[in-house]
Amino acid sequence: MVKLEASHHPVISYRPIRPSDLEVLEKIHGDLFPIRYETEFFHNVVNGRDIVSWGAVDRNRPNGQSDELIGFLTARIVIAKESEIEDLLRFDSSKSDQTLVYILTLGVVESYRNFGIASSLIREVIKYTANIPTCRAVYLHVISYNNPAILLYKKMSFQCVRRLNAFYFINGQHYDSYLFVYYVNGGRSPCSPLELIMLLVTYVKSGYKLVASRLWKNEDKKFSKWPKCKESGSLLPMTQNKRILIADGGGGGGGGGGQFI
Protein backbone atom coordinates (compact mmCIF):
# COMPACT_ATOMS: atom_id res chain seq x y z
CA MET A 1 0.00 0.00 0.00
CA VAL A 2 1.25 3.48 -0.90
CA LYS A 3 1.84 5.71 2.14
CA LEU A 4 2.34 9.46 2.04
CA GLU A 5 4.33 11.56 4.48
CA ALA A 6 2.36 14.34 6.14
CA SER A 7 4.66 16.91 4.54
CA HIS A 8 4.32 15.45 1.05
CA HIS A 9 2.74 17.66 -1.61
CA PRO A 10 1.65 15.61 -4.63
CA VAL A 11 2.11 16.94 -8.14
CA ILE A 12 -0.48 14.99 -10.11
CA SER A 13 -0.30 14.58 -13.86
CA TYR A 14 -2.20 12.38 -16.30
CA ARG A 15 -1.02 10.22 -19.16
CA PRO A 16 -2.09 7.18 -21.20
CA ILE A 17 -1.57 3.80 -19.57
CA ARG A 18 1.42 1.95 -21.05
CA PRO A 19 2.66 -1.68 -21.19
CA SER A 20 5.11 -0.90 -18.38
CA ASP A 21 2.10 -0.26 -16.08
CA LEU A 22 0.81 -3.83 -16.34
CA GLU A 23 1.94 -5.13 -12.95
CA VAL A 24 0.90 -2.05 -10.97
CA LEU A 25 -2.43 -1.77 -12.81
CA GLU A 26 -3.30 -5.38 -12.01
CA LYS A 27 -2.30 -4.95 -8.36
CA ILE A 28 -4.38 -1.80 -7.85
CA HIS A 29 -7.44 -3.45 -9.40
CA GLY A 30 -6.98 -6.40 -7.06
CA ASP A 31 -6.70 -4.09 -4.04
CA LEU A 32 -9.71 -1.94 -4.89
CA PHE A 33 -12.34 -4.17 -6.48
CA PRO A 34 -14.26 -7.22 -5.24
CA ILE A 35 -14.47 -8.37 -8.87
CA ARG A 36 -11.51 -10.23 -10.33
CA TYR A 37 -10.58 -9.32 -13.89
CA GLU A 38 -8.96 -11.72 -16.32
CA THR A 39 -5.33 -11.24 -17.35
CA GLU A 40 -6.47 -10.58 -20.91
CA PHE A 41 -8.32 -7.47 -19.72
CA PHE A 42 -5.14 -5.90 -18.34
CA HIS A 43 -3.15 -6.74 -21.46
CA ASN A 44 -5.86 -5.12 -23.57
CA VAL A 45 -5.72 -1.99 -21.41
CA VAL A 46 -1.95 -1.48 -21.48
CA ASN A 47 -1.75 -2.24 -25.20
CA GLY A 48 -4.78 -0.16 -26.15
CA ARG A 49 -6.66 -3.03 -27.75
CA ASP A 50 -10.27 -1.77 -28.02
CA ILE A 51 -9.80 0.07 -24.71
CA VAL A 52 -8.85 3.69 -24.05
CA SER A 53 -7.28 4.58 -20.72
CA TRP A 54 -5.84 7.34 -18.56
CA GLY A 55 -3.41 7.01 -15.70
CA ALA A 56 -2.63 9.38 -12.83
CA VAL A 57 0.91 9.68 -11.45
CA ASP A 58 2.56 11.78 -8.74
CA ARG A 59 5.55 13.58 -10.26
CA ASN A 60 6.71 14.56 -6.78
CA ARG A 61 6.85 11.00 -5.51
CA PRO A 62 10.32 9.92 -4.30
CA ASN A 63 12.40 6.76 -4.81
CA GLY A 64 11.98 6.63 -8.56
CA GLN A 65 8.21 6.18 -8.33
CA SER A 66 7.27 9.47 -9.95
CA ASP A 67 5.84 7.65 -12.98
CA GLU A 68 4.05 4.83 -11.12
CA LEU A 69 0.27 4.69 -11.37
CA ILE A 70 -1.76 5.94 -8.43
CA GLY A 71 -5.07 6.15 -10.29
CA PHE A 72 -6.64 5.02 -13.55
CA LEU A 73 -9.71 5.07 -15.76
CA THR A 74 -10.42 2.51 -18.48
CA ALA A 75 -13.17 2.78 -21.08
CA ARG A 76 -14.42 1.26 -24.31
CA ILE A 77 -16.13 2.76 -27.36
CA VAL A 78 -19.38 0.95 -28.22
CA ILE A 79 -21.94 1.25 -31.02
CA ALA A 80 -24.96 3.21 -29.77
CA LYS A 81 -27.68 1.05 -31.34
CA GLU A 82 -26.07 -2.11 -29.95
CA SER A 83 -25.75 -0.77 -26.40
CA GLU A 84 -27.96 -1.42 -23.39
CA ILE A 85 -28.93 2.26 -23.21
CA GLU A 86 -30.23 2.61 -26.76
CA ASP A 87 -33.71 3.30 -25.37
CA LEU A 88 -32.30 6.14 -23.23
CA LEU A 89 -30.91 8.06 -26.20
CA ARG A 90 -32.41 10.32 -28.81
CA PHE A 91 -30.32 9.86 -31.93
CA ASP A 92 -30.63 8.98 -35.60
CA SER A 93 -30.72 5.17 -35.50
CA SER A 94 -30.25 5.05 -39.28
CA LYS A 95 -26.68 6.26 -38.78
CA SER A 96 -24.55 3.27 -37.90
CA ASP A 97 -21.60 5.42 -36.80
CA GLN A 98 -23.28 6.76 -33.64
CA THR A 99 -21.17 5.72 -30.64
CA LEU A 100 -20.95 5.82 -26.84
CA VAL A 101 -18.11 5.55 -24.35
CA TYR A 102 -18.57 3.01 -21.56
CA ILE A 103 -16.41 3.44 -18.45
CA LEU A 104 -15.11 0.02 -17.43
CA THR A 105 -13.08 0.79 -14.29
CA LEU A 106 -12.08 3.84 -12.28
CA GLY A 107 -9.92 3.80 -9.18
CA VAL A 108 -7.49 5.75 -7.01
CA VAL A 109 -5.19 4.24 -4.38
CA GLU A 110 -6.43 5.02 -0.87
CA SER A 111 -3.62 7.35 0.22
CA TYR A 112 -4.20 9.61 -2.80
CA ARG A 113 -7.93 10.07 -2.36
CA ASN A 114 -9.48 13.50 -1.78
CA PHE A 115 -6.99 15.13 -4.13
CA GLY A 116 -9.56 15.41 -6.93
CA ILE A 117 -7.89 12.67 -8.99
CA ALA A 118 -11.07 10.72 -9.76
CA SER A 119 -12.86 13.91 -10.83
CA SER A 120 -9.95 14.83 -13.10
CA LEU A 121 -9.94 11.37 -14.69
CA ILE A 122 -13.68 11.67 -15.38
CA ARG A 123 -13.13 15.09 -16.94
CA GLU A 124 -10.45 13.56 -19.16
CA VAL A 125 -12.85 10.95 -20.53
CA ILE A 126 -15.62 13.54 -20.99
CA LYS A 127 -13.22 15.78 -22.93
CA TYR A 128 -12.12 12.81 -25.04
CA THR A 129 -15.73 11.84 -25.73
CA ALA A 130 -16.79 15.38 -26.63
CA ASN A 131 -14.06 15.45 -29.30
CA ILE A 132 -15.62 12.45 -31.08
CA PRO A 133 -18.36 13.98 -33.28
CA THR A 134 -20.31 10.72 -33.52
CA CYS A 135 -20.31 10.07 -29.77
CA ARG A 136 -23.50 10.82 -27.86
CA ALA A 137 -22.85 9.86 -24.23
CA VAL A 138 -20.59 8.44 -21.54
CA TYR A 139 -22.18 5.80 -19.32
CA LEU A 140 -21.28 3.35 -16.56
CA HIS A 141 -22.58 1.11 -13.78
CA VAL A 142 -22.07 1.66 -10.05
CA ILE A 143 -22.76 -1.00 -7.44
CA SER A 144 -25.63 0.14 -5.23
CA TYR A 145 -23.67 0.35 -1.96
CA ASN A 146 -20.81 2.47 -3.34
CA ASN A 147 -22.11 5.78 -2.01
CA PRO A 148 -18.88 7.79 -2.57
CA ALA A 149 -18.91 6.85 -6.27
CA ILE A 150 -22.63 7.62 -6.58
CA LEU A 151 -22.13 11.07 -5.03
CA LEU A 152 -19.12 11.71 -7.27
CA TYR A 153 -20.97 10.98 -10.50
CA LYS A 154 -23.93 13.09 -9.44
CA LYS A 155 -21.51 15.91 -8.63
CA MET A 156 -20.02 15.50 -12.13
CA SER A 157 -23.52 15.99 -13.64
CA PHE A 158 -24.09 12.36 -14.60
CA GLN A 159 -27.75 11.36 -14.60
CA CYS A 160 -28.86 8.27 -12.69
CA VAL A 161 -31.31 6.81 -15.20
CA ARG A 162 -31.94 3.25 -14.08
CA ARG A 163 -31.56 0.76 -11.24
CA LEU A 164 -30.72 -2.79 -12.32
CA ASN A 165 -31.70 -5.52 -9.89
CA ALA A 166 -29.13 -8.24 -9.15
CA PHE A 167 -26.73 -6.84 -11.75
CA TYR A 168 -23.61 -7.99 -9.89
CA PHE A 169 -22.93 -11.45 -8.46
CA ILE A 170 -20.05 -11.26 -5.97
CA ASN A 171 -19.00 -13.98 -3.55
CA GLY A 172 -22.29 -15.80 -3.90
CA GLN A 173 -24.45 -12.71 -3.40
CA HIS A 174 -26.38 -10.48 -5.80
CA TYR A 175 -26.10 -6.69 -5.73
CA ASP A 176 -28.06 -4.03 -7.57
CA SER A 177 -26.45 -1.50 -9.87
CA TYR A 178 -27.19 2.10 -10.81
CA LEU A 179 -26.80 3.17 -14.43
CA PHE A 180 -25.37 6.68 -14.90
CA VAL A 181 -25.25 8.63 -18.18
CA TYR A 182 -23.52 11.87 -19.21
CA TYR A 183 -24.76 13.19 -22.57
CA VAL A 184 -22.40 14.91 -25.03
CA ASN A 185 -22.53 16.38 -28.55
CA GLY A 186 -26.28 16.95 -28.49
CA GLY A 187 -27.08 13.48 -27.21
CA ARG A 188 -29.97 13.41 -24.77
CA SER A 189 -32.66 11.20 -23.36
CA PRO A 190 -35.83 10.62 -25.43
CA CYS A 191 -37.66 12.93 -23.05
CA SER A 192 -35.57 15.79 -21.71
CA PRO A 193 -36.32 17.55 -18.38
CA LEU A 194 -37.68 20.55 -20.31
CA GLU A 195 -40.00 18.30 -22.28
CA LEU A 196 -41.20 16.67 -19.07
CA ILE A 197 -42.04 20.12 -17.68
CA MET A 198 -43.87 21.04 -20.88
CA LEU A 199 -45.85 17.80 -20.74
CA LEU A 200 -46.76 18.53 -17.13
CA VAL A 201 -47.87 22.06 -18.00
CA THR A 202 -49.97 20.73 -20.89
CA TYR A 203 -51.53 18.14 -18.59
CA VAL A 204 -52.39 20.78 -15.98
CA LYS A 205 -53.85 23.08 -18.63
CA SER A 206 -56.01 20.29 -20.02
CA GLY A 207 -57.22 19.60 -16.48
CA TYR A 208 -58.18 23.24 -16.01
CA LYS A 209 -60.01 23.24 -19.34
CA LEU A 210 -61.94 20.13 -18.35
CA VAL A 211 -62.98 21.66 -15.04
CA ALA A 212 -63.90 24.94 -16.74
CA SER A 213 -66.02 23.17 -19.35
CA ARG A 214 -67.91 21.30 -16.65
CA LEU A 215 -68.53 24.52 -14.72
CA TRP A 216 -69.72 26.17 -17.93
CA LYS A 217 -72.17 23.35 -18.56
CA ASN A 218 -73.55 23.82 -15.07
CA GLU A 219 -74.00 27.52 -15.78
CA ASP A 220 -75.75 26.67 -19.05
CA LYS A 221 -78.26 24.59 -17.14
CA LYS A 222 -78.99 27.55 -14.87
CA PHE A 223 -79.60 29.84 -17.86
CA SER A 224 -81.16 27.35 -20.25
CA LYS A 225 -83.42 30.02 -21.78
CA TRP A 226 -80.43 31.81 -23.24
CA PRO A 227 -77.89 29.22 -24.51
CA LYS A 228 -74.60 30.54 -25.81
CA CYS A 229 -73.94 30.45 -29.53
CA LYS A 230 -70.75 28.46 -30.26
CA GLU A 231 -69.46 30.76 -32.98
CA SER A 232 -70.42 34.35 -32.28
CA GLY A 233 -70.54 34.28 -28.49
CA SER A 234 -73.96 36.00 -28.66
CA LEU A 235 -77.06 34.78 -26.86
CA LEU A 236 -79.88 33.27 -28.90
CA PRO A 237 -83.42 32.47 -27.82
CA MET A 238 -84.08 28.76 -27.38
CA THR A 239 -86.62 28.66 -30.21
CA GLN A 240 -84.20 30.20 -32.71
CA ASN A 241 -81.39 27.89 -31.66
CA LYS A 242 -83.65 24.89 -32.09
CA ARG A 243 -84.61 26.01 -35.54
CA ILE A 244 -81.03 26.40 -36.65
CA LEU A 245 -80.16 22.94 -35.38
CA ILE A 246 -83.05 21.47 -37.35
CA ALA A 247 -81.98 23.27 -40.51
CA ASP A 248 -78.39 22.11 -39.94
CA GLY A 249 -79.48 18.51 -39.54
CA GLY A 250 -81.64 18.66 -42.63
CA GLY A 251 -78.82 19.99 -44.75
CA GLY A 252 -76.47 17.18 -43.75
CA GLY A 253 -73.65 19.64 -43.20
CA GLY A 254 -72.21 17.89 -40.17
CA GLY A 255 -72.58 20.79 -37.75
CA GLY A 256 -70.54 23.45 -39.51
CA GLY A 257 -70.46 26.51 -37.25
CA GLY A 258 -70.76 29.00 -40.13
CA GLN A 259 -74.43 28.24 -40.31
CA PHE A 260 -74.94 30.08 -37.04
CA ILE A 261 -73.66 33.42 -38.29
C-alpha positions as CSV (number, residue, x, y, z in Angstrom):
1,M,0.0,0.0,0.0
2,V,1.3,3.5,-0.9
3,K,1.8,5.7,2.1
4,L,2.3,9.5,2.0
5,E,4.3,11.6,4.5
6,A,2.4,14.3,6.1
7,S,4.7,16.9,4.5
8,H,4.3,15.4,1.1
9,H,2.7,17.7,-1.6
10,P,1.6,15.6,-4.6
11,V,2.1,16.9,-8.1
12,I,-0.5,15.0,-10.1
13,S,-0.3,14.6,-13.9
14,Y,-2.2,12.4,-16.3
15,R,-1.0,10.2,-19.2
16,P,-2.1,7.2,-21.2
17,I,-1.6,3.8,-19.6
18,R,1.4,1.9,-21.1
19,P,2.7,-1.7,-21.2
20,S,5.1,-0.9,-18.4
21,D,2.1,-0.3,-16.1
22,L,0.8,-3.8,-16.3
23,E,1.9,-5.1,-13.0
24,V,0.9,-2.1,-11.0
25,L,-2.4,-1.8,-12.8
26,E,-3.3,-5.4,-12.0
27,K,-2.3,-5.0,-8.4
28,I,-4.4,-1.8,-7.8
29,H,-7.4,-3.4,-9.4
30,G,-7.0,-6.4,-7.1
31,D,-6.7,-4.1,-4.0
32,L,-9.7,-1.9,-4.9
33,F,-12.3,-4.2,-6.5
34,P,-14.3,-7.2,-5.2
35,I,-14.5,-8.4,-8.9
36,R,-11.5,-10.2,-10.3
37,Y,-10.6,-9.3,-13.9
38,E,-9.0,-11.7,-16.3
39,T,-5.3,-11.2,-17.3
40,E,-6.5,-10.6,-20.9
41,F,-8.3,-7.5,-19.7
42,F,-5.1,-5.9,-18.3
43,H,-3.2,-6.7,-21.5
44,N,-5.9,-5.1,-23.6
45,V,-5.7,-2.0,-21.4
46,V,-1.9,-1.5,-21.5
47,N,-1.7,-2.2,-25.2
48,G,-4.8,-0.2,-26.2
49,R,-6.7,-3.0,-27.8
50,D,-10.3,-1.8,-28.0
51,I,-9.8,0.1,-24.7
52,V,-8.9,3.7,-24.0
53,S,-7.3,4.6,-20.7
54,W,-5.8,7.3,-18.6
55,G,-3.4,7.0,-15.7
56,A,-2.6,9.4,-12.8
57,V,0.9,9.7,-11.5
58,D,2.6,11.8,-8.7
59,R,5.6,13.6,-10.3
60,N,6.7,14.6,-6.8
61,R,6.8,11.0,-5.5
62,P,10.3,9.9,-4.3
63,N,12.4,6.8,-4.8
64,G,12.0,6.6,-8.6
65,Q,8.2,6.2,-8.3
66,S,7.3,9.5,-9.9
67,D,5.8,7.7,-13.0
68,E,4.1,4.8,-11.1
69,L,0.3,4.7,-11.4
70,I,-1.8,5.9,-8.4
71,G,-5.1,6.1,-10.3
72,F,-6.6,5.0,-13.6
73,L,-9.7,5.1,-15.8
74,T,-10.4,2.5,-18.5
75,A,-13.2,2.8,-21.1
76,R,-14.4,1.3,-24.3
77,I,-16.1,2.8,-27.4
78,V,-19.4,0.9,-28.2
79,I,-21.9,1.2,-31.0
80,A,-25.0,3.2,-29.8
81,K,-27.7,1.1,-31.3
82,E,-26.1,-2.1,-29.9
83,S,-25.8,-0.8,-26.4
84,E,-28.0,-1.4,-23.4
85,I,-28.9,2.3,-23.2
86,E,-30.2,2.6,-26.8
87,D,-33.7,3.3,-25.4
88,L,-32.3,6.1,-23.2
89,L,-30.9,8.1,-26.2
90,R,-32.4,10.3,-28.8
91,F,-30.3,9.9,-31.9
92,D,-30.6,9.0,-35.6
93,S,-30.7,5.2,-35.5
94,S,-30.3,5.1,-39.3
95,K,-26.7,6.3,-38.8
96,S,-24.6,3.3,-37.9
97,D,-21.6,5.4,-36.8
98,Q,-23.3,6.8,-33.6
99,T,-21.2,5.7,-30.6
100,L,-21.0,5.8,-26.8
101,V,-18.1,5.5,-24.3
102,Y,-18.6,3.0,-21.6
103,I,-16.4,3.4,-18.4
104,L,-15.1,0.0,-17.4
105,T,-13.1,0.8,-14.3
106,L,-12.1,3.8,-12.3
107,G,-9.9,3.8,-9.2
108,V,-7.5,5.8,-7.0
109,V,-5.2,4.2,-4.4
110,E,-6.4,5.0,-0.9
111,S,-3.6,7.4,0.2
112,Y,-4.2,9.6,-2.8
113,R,-7.9,10.1,-2.4
114,N,-9.5,13.5,-1.8
115,F,-7.0,15.1,-4.1
116,G,-9.6,15.4,-6.9
117,I,-7.9,12.7,-9.0
118,A,-11.1,10.7,-9.8
119,S,-12.9,13.9,-10.8
120,S,-10.0,14.8,-13.1
121,L,-9.9,11.4,-14.7
122,I,-13.7,11.7,-15.4
123,R,-13.1,15.1,-16.9
124,E,-10.4,13.6,-19.2
125,V,-12.9,11.0,-20.5
126,I,-15.6,13.5,-21.0
127,K,-13.2,15.8,-22.9
128,Y,-12.1,12.8,-25.0
129,T,-15.7,11.8,-25.7
130,A,-16.8,15.4,-26.6
131,N,-14.1,15.4,-29.3
132,I,-15.6,12.4,-31.1
133,P,-18.4,14.0,-33.3
134,T,-20.3,10.7,-33.5
135,C,-20.3,10.1,-29.8
136,R,-23.5,10.8,-27.9
137,A,-22.8,9.9,-24.2
138,V,-20.6,8.4,-21.5
139,Y,-22.2,5.8,-19.3
140,L,-21.3,3.3,-16.6
141,H,-22.6,1.1,-13.8
142,V,-22.1,1.7,-10.1
143,I,-22.8,-1.0,-7.4
144,S,-25.6,0.1,-5.2
145,Y,-23.7,0.3,-2.0
146,N,-20.8,2.5,-3.3
147,N,-22.1,5.8,-2.0
148,P,-18.9,7.8,-2.6
149,A,-18.9,6.9,-6.3
150,I,-22.6,7.6,-6.6
151,L,-22.1,11.1,-5.0
152,L,-19.1,11.7,-7.3
153,Y,-21.0,11.0,-10.5
154,K,-23.9,13.1,-9.4
155,K,-21.5,15.9,-8.6
156,M,-20.0,15.5,-12.1
157,S,-23.5,16.0,-13.6
158,F,-24.1,12.4,-14.6
159,Q,-27.8,11.4,-14.6
160,C,-28.9,8.3,-12.7
161,V,-31.3,6.8,-15.2
162,R,-31.9,3.3,-14.1
163,R,-31.6,0.8,-11.2
164,L,-30.7,-2.8,-12.3
165,N,-31.7,-5.5,-9.9
166,A,-29.1,-8.2,-9.1
167,F,-26.7,-6.8,-11.8
168,Y,-23.6,-8.0,-9.9
169,F,-22.9,-11.4,-8.5
170,I,-20.1,-11.3,-6.0
171,N,-19.0,-14.0,-3.5
172,G,-22.3,-15.8,-3.9
173,Q,-24.5,-12.7,-3.4
174,H,-26.4,-10.5,-5.8
175,Y,-26.1,-6.7,-5.7
176,D,-28.1,-4.0,-7.6
177,S,-26.5,-1.5,-9.9
178,Y,-27.2,2.1,-10.8
179,L,-26.8,3.2,-14.4
180,F,-25.4,6.7,-14.9
181,V,-25.3,8.6,-18.2
182,Y,-23.5,11.9,-19.2
183,Y,-24.8,13.2,-22.6
184,V,-22.4,14.9,-25.0
185,N,-22.5,16.4,-28.5
186,G,-26.3,17.0,-28.5
187,G,-27.1,13.5,-27.2
188,R,-30.0,13.4,-24.8
189,S,-32.7,11.2,-23.4
190,P,-35.8,10.6,-25.4
191,C,-37.7,12.9,-23.0
192,S,-35.6,15.8,-21.7
193,P,-36.3,17.6,-18.4
194,L,-37.7,20.5,-20.3
195,E,-40.0,18.3,-22.3
196,L,-41.2,16.7,-19.1
197,I,-42.0,20.1,-17.7
198,M,-43.9,21.0,-20.9
199,L,-45.9,17.8,-20.7
200,L,-46.8,18.5,-17.1
201,V,-47.9,22.1,-18.0
202,T,-50.0,20.7,-20.9
203,Y,-51.5,18.1,-18.6
204,V,-52.4,20.8,-16.0
205,K,-53.8,23.1,-18.6
206,S,-56.0,20.3,-20.0
207,G,-57.2,19.6,-16.5
208,Y,-58.2,23.2,-16.0
209,K,-60.0,23.2,-19.3
210,L,-61.9,20.1,-18.4
211,V,-63.0,21.7,-15.0
212,A,-63.9,24.9,-16.7
213,S,-66.0,23.2,-19.3
214,R,-67.9,21.3,-16.6
215,L,-68.5,24.5,-14.7
216,W,-69.7,26.2,-17.9
217,K,-72.2,23.3,-18.6
218,N,-73.6,23.8,-15.1
219,E,-74.0,27.5,-15.8
220,D,-75.7,26.7,-19.0
221,K,-78.3,24.6,-17.1
222,K,-79.0,27.5,-14.9
223,F,-79.6,29.8,-17.9
224,S,-81.2,27.4,-20.2
225,K,-83.4,30.0,-21.8
226,W,-80.4,31.8,-23.2
227,P,-77.9,29.2,-24.5
228,K,-74.6,30.5,-25.8
229,C,-73.9,30.4,-29.5
230,K,-70.7,28.5,-30.3
231,E,-69.5,30.8,-33.0
232,S,-70.4,34.3,-32.3
233,G,-70.5,34.3,-28.5
234,S,-74.0,36.0,-28.7
235,L,-77.1,34.8,-26.9
236,L,-79.9,33.3,-28.9
237,P,-83.4,32.5,-27.8
238,M,-84.1,28.8,-27.4
239,T,-86.6,28.7,-30.2
240,Q,-84.2,30.2,-32.7
241,N,-81.4,27.9,-31.7
242,K,-83.7,24.9,-32.1
243,R,-84.6,26.0,-35.5
244,I,-81.0,26.4,-36.7
245,L,-80.2,22.9,-35.4
246,I,-83.1,21.5,-37.4
247,A,-82.0,23.3,-40.5
248,D,-78.4,22.1,-39.9
249,G,-79.5,18.5,-39.5
250,G,-81.6,18.7,-42.6
251,G,-78.8,20.0,-44.8
252,G,-76.5,17.2,-43.8
253,G,-73.6,19.6,-43.2
254,G,-72.2,17.9,-40.2
255,G,-72.6,20.8,-37.7
256,G,-70.5,23.4,-39.5
257,G,-70.5,26.5,-37.3
258,G,-70.8,29.0,-40.1
259,Q,-74.4,28.2,-40.3
260,F,-74.9,30.1,-37.0
261,I,-73.7,33.4,-38.3
